[in-house]
């Protein structure tokens, strides 16, 4: 699943390639994965998910910045 899909799903319902993500109230987000075996559903608190996404942005930006210097 792409990071951008998770980020968009924090704000409004999105669906792509068998994944559905939508906000659930003010502090949670629901992630669904659909495939031939069935459906998996997980509910996350938004705050830890946002922290994770921020860290992954920093980690992917750091190698590019180091390569330029």
N, C-alpha and C positions, 0 to 999 in steps of 0.2 A: 504494500500500500504506500502511496506517495505521501510525503510530509504535507504537501499543499492541500491534499484532500482532507487530511486531519484538521488542518488549520481552518479550512472553509467550513467543515462540519461543526466546529465550535460555535460558529455564528448562525448558520442556517442549514437545513437538511440538504445533503448531497448524496449522489449515487453514481458509482463508476465501477465497471468491471466486477460486478458481484458484491461490491462493498456498499453499505448504506451507513451514513453517519449523520447524527442530528443532535442538537442541544436538547437536554431534558431538564427543564427548569433553569435556574440561574447558575447552578454549581456543578452540573453533571452533563456528560455527553454519552450517547449510546452508539456503539459500533456493532454492525451486523455484517457477517460474512456469509454469502449464499453460494453453495456449490451443489454438485449432484448428490452428495452425501447428506445434505440438509442445511440447516442454518445454525450458526454460532452467534450468540448475542452476549456482549460484554458492556457493562456500564462503568464509566470512569468518573472520578472527580476531575473537574476542569483544571484546578490549580496545579497539581503535579504533572498533568499532561502538557500544560503551557510551559512549565519549567523544562520538561524534557525537550519540547520543540525548540525552545530558545537555546538550550545547550547544543542540540544538533546543528543549529544554524551557526553557532560560534565555532564548532569543531570543523565544519565544512568550509568556513571562510578562512580559518587560520592557515591551512596549507597553501591557499592561493596567495595570501598576503606574504608569507615567508618566501614563496617562489619569486616574487617581484623584487625583493631586496637583495 
